[in-house]
Amino acid sequence: MKNLLRVACLLLVSMTAVQAGQAREQGFRASLSVSPYTEMVIRKGMIFTDGATRAETTEQLERMFRAHGGTEVYTRVATRWRTQPGNGDYSLDRALERAVLAKALGLPFNPELGLFSIYGDIRGEPAPDFSDYPLITVPGAWHTLTLEQMVSALTAYGSSVSRAILNTGVRVLIWDIGNEVEFGVAGVAPRPQDPSLFNQLGGYQSPDRIDPEIGRMSEETLLKMSEADRIAWLQAHLWPVEAKLLAAVAAGIRTVDPAARFSTHLSGHAALAPKLAVAFFEAMRDGGYQVDEIGLSYFPTSSWSPPDRLEAFKNTVTLLYRTLGRPVFIAKYGYPSGPMSDPFPWNATVPQYPQTPSGQAAFTYDLSAWGISSGMLSGIRPWAPELADFAWRPMAFFHAEGHLATANPALDAISSALRARSSKGSLDEMHAPGSP
C-alpha cells in the first residue's frame, strides 16, 4: 500500500517537457540518458513508448528521456577509436555521435573515459591501447612502461580525446575518468577477478616497473582482507600511483578545457564501505588528483549485507560529503522491477521495496528525494534504462512485450522528486507514513 501511494504521487507529479526544463535549472543531474547499448536494442526492432510518444531511433529515445527530466547525454569511451567486438559500443566514434546528439538537443555532454582498450571495471582493469592515436607514442608494451612513461601517454590522451569531443561544439560540464577504480586503473591493477576481460590483450600482465607487489596481489585476496588491511595495502602500493595516472589525464584535458571539472567513481562495494571510499578519495587528493564530484556505483539488491542498504548508502554519502567537502554523484544505479538471474543474481530485495515496477519506482523516488533534500547528492545515472529485452531487463525503466517497450513508473521517479522539492509542498507530504 505504501509503495502504491508513492507511485500514485509519481504519476500525479509526472513532468511535462516544460516542467522538466524547470527541473534542469535546479542543478541536480538527472542523468537519464541513452547508453552504450541503445543502438544494439534498436537494431533488434525495439520500439519505446511512454504512453504518449514513441521512440524508434537513438535521438527519439534521448528526446523522450529529456521530456522525462533527463538533463545530460552520457557516453563511455574506451581508448580504441573504432568499434571493437564486445557487449556495448564504447568507441570514440560512438562517443562523438553522442556529442553531436547532445549539442543538437541543447544538452550538456558527460563523457566517461575508461582508460581501458575495450572495457574494464571492478572485476579487472585492462591496459589502454593508443594504437588509434598516431600522436601518442608508447615505447613498448604498456606493462613494461615506467610511471613517467605512462603519465606522458595519458596526458597526451587526455588532450587528444578532449579536443576531439569539444571540436563537435558540445558543452562538457564534467569529465568522468575511470570506471569503478578502487582496485586500479589503466592496466595498473592486481590480478583480476574476471580474467576474460583481458582476453583480447593476451591475458593479464603485471606492471612490475611500477611496483612488483601489484602483480603479486589478486583482487580475490584483497576482498578477503580486513577492511583496515585492504586499505593499508592499497595506500602502500596502488593508490599513490593511481592518483598520478588520473591526474595525468586531467592535466591533458585542461590543456584543451582549462575550466574542466572532474569526477571518478568507485564500485557498489565501496558504496557500502565508507572508510575505504573516504581513504581512496583522500589518497587521490593527496596524490594530486582532486575530484569535483565523488562518484559511486549503487545497486542495492546486489548483496544482503548490510541489512539496511539504503541507510548504509546514505551514511557513506554523508561521510564522504562531510569529510571531503564534495557532493556525491551516483554514476551507475539500478533497482530491479523483477527477479534478476543473468548477468548477476542481484535479488537481495530491500525491505519495503519489492522487486516490482512500483517497488523500483518507489526506491528510485525515495533515493532521489533524499539526495535532493540533503544537498549531498549531485545527481543520479540510471544504468542502461533502455535494456528491456536483454539479461539486464529487470533494471531497465521499461518492460518489453515483443518489440514494444513500455515505460515503467520509474521513468518519472527522479523528475517527480525534483518537482516535489520545488513545489510549495514538502517532500514529507509525498511519502506514505513510515516510509524510509
Helices and strands as residue ranges (DSSP letters): H 2-12, H 17-24, E 29-30, H 38-43, E 47-49, E 54-55, H 58-67, E 73-77, H 92-105, E 109-113, G 142-144, H 147-166, E 175-177, G 195-201, H 212-216, H 219-224, H 227-237, H 239-254, E 262-266, H 268-271, H 274-286, E 293-298, G 300-302, H 309-324, E 328-333, H 357-374, E 377-382, G 393-395, E 398-401, E 404-407, G 409-412, H 413-422, G 427-430
